[in-house]
Every structure is written in C-alpha cells, then in structure tokens.
Amino acid sequence: MSVRVMRAGIRAWAEDVRETMADDWKHGLMLGGYYAYVGANLTLTSRRPVGTHPYEQDWDALIILDACRVDALQELQDEFSFINSVDSVTSVGSTSGEWMAHTFDRAYREEIAQTAMVTANVHSETVLRDRVVPPQYVAAPFTWPAWNPVEPDSLGLLDEVWRYEWDDELGTVPPRAITDQAITAGRMGEYDRMVVHYLQPHAPYLAANPDGTVTTTYEEPLKSLRKGNISRPEAWDAYLETLRLVLSDVELLIDNMDAERVVLTADHGEAFGEVGFYEHPVCCPHPVVKKVPWVELTATDSETYEPAIKDVNPPEQSDITGQLEALGYV
C-alpha cells in the first residue's frame, strides 16, 4: 500500500510560512528556512536512517516514554530504585511520526509480526493505517522521501489504547490505561516482543492529586514558554512532574510482567528553547531532541496487581484530529 506526504510543495509551504508570519513574522521566516532543510533531510534519512534502530537491538520489551529527555530521566533516576543508570542513544526520529515510520519499516516485517504493541500514540493511525508520513503538519517546499512502513495488521497485536481511553478533560491518555493493557498483553505470553508506548512526559503536562486522580497543569507549555508567558523553570518543573507520574506506572508495569530484557527509552526528546528550538520538530538535529535515554532492565511478574482490562475493539470513528490538536500537532 502506498504512502503519502500530507504537506509538501511550494504553494503549501508558502501558505504555512505566511500563516505563521501573520502571528510572528520572525518565527515564520525561521519556519520557512527550516522546512526547506526538512525536505532535503527526509529525502536522505528516509532511505538511510541516522540513529539506533530499535529492531537492531536485543530486547523483549521496549517501553517508550514520549518526548523524554536524557537529562530529565537522569535528574529523577535516584527517586526510582528500578533505574540503576541512564545511558543514551541517538533516536531514528525527532517526532513520533518519523520514529514510527522508521521503526516499523517493512525491512523488519518478520520481527514486527512477532511484536505486540500497546500504544497511546495516535501516530499508529496516521502512519500505519492512513499511510501519511513526514513531513506531516508543516509543508516542505520540496521532498522525495522513500518511506515504507508496514500496515497495522502486520503486527502480532496492535492495541491502540488511544481509541478507547482518550481523556478529553486531560487532553491525553493517562499512563494507567497503558499500564493495564500492557500487563494484560504481557500475561498472554503469545508474542516474542512487546512495545509499550506511553504518551507522557509529552504535553499536556500532568500531576497526580493526593486522592490518586490526575489533573492537567499546562496544556501547551512549550508554546507558552516560547511566547514568554511562563518561565523555563516553571515549564521544566511541570515536565519533571509529568515524568514522575509515568515512571511510577513504569515501575508498576515491570513489577507485573515477565521479560528478561527490558529497555526503557523514548521516541524523541524535547527542546525548551535551546538555540531557538521548542518541542520536537521533525528532523531536529539538536541533541536534546535527537538523543534519548536507554535504560536496560529486567522485569518479573510478582502478580501483585490486577489490571482493569478494557475491550481492545476500536470504535468505528475516532476524533484523531482533536487528539492531534490536544497534543500540539495541528
């Protein structure tokens, strides 16, 4: 099945630049130049990825923290006894769509067929089912990428938790929904490998309440940071609190699954204004976005937790546009 680039061409690129310049002329000019670079970069890297490809590493379970920086995980590692050391690798992408298109490339279809993926990330729909590949949301004036991702049914199991556990009030999928489904899939024991993709610490930022509920602290923190509406320490502290929240669930997960070789990593990092970068633009070369944690663990099922099992059959229609907007993509 063929793939398509959602946004490409001189006219679409000029429209995106003009629209951005209307709000911030300097940012619009920078955006135009950057996406000219993106088009050339994707033409090359879609053919020859730069980074550590997950399927070329040895693991039974791959736990993905979305938009997790290496230094953030290092800052919190002493708070979580299951993390002994935090190494780093170069990711194959700097956005979820880029990472997913590279990771689930048809060249790895035999390994993918033996993989169960439990995901909160809506790019499983965008890339694998709709076949829309980077550049996806801002146009490049020219690009000739050669993406070749598998179809959804190529995976041994694809549990798109975002379809039925999306929380409109939070604007995301809370970690516990992913933990519950991943524990269930792991106890089935039918697959050689499992990918567990949490959405946190990706914005919106969350915090746990004393009663165990979760609330949103910042909906679009890095856009607010870029505009000067919040300070970097405020954004960073909220980001770390979101990371703490998801790490607590990771701890619950690895205490209730059997996997000899577990890797805790990320699809990409996150920029907080370094040399003008915010969030995680496609093809971002900065190390805070391109470098991701790599933590090797072992998991043993203590059977101390019984997950709330949900129906994995998706509804006929999902508001993917609204979910992408909540995550800051559209």
ABEGO torsion letter per residue (X at the ends): XBBBBABBEAAAAAAAAAAAAAABAAAAAAAAAAAAAAAAAAAAAAABBBEBBAAABBBABBBBBBGBBAAAAAAAAAABAABABBBBBBBABABAAAAAAAAABAAAAAAAAABBBBBABAAAAAAAAAGBBOBAABBBABBBBBBBBBBAAABABBBBAAAAABBAAAGBBBAAAAAAAAAAAAAAGABABBBBBBAOABOBBBBBBAAGBBBBABABAAAAAAAGABBAAAAAAAAAAAAAAAAAAAAAAAAABBBABBBBBBABBBBAGBGGBBEBBBGBABAAAABBBBBBBBBBBAGABBBBBBBABBBABBBAAAAAAAAGAX
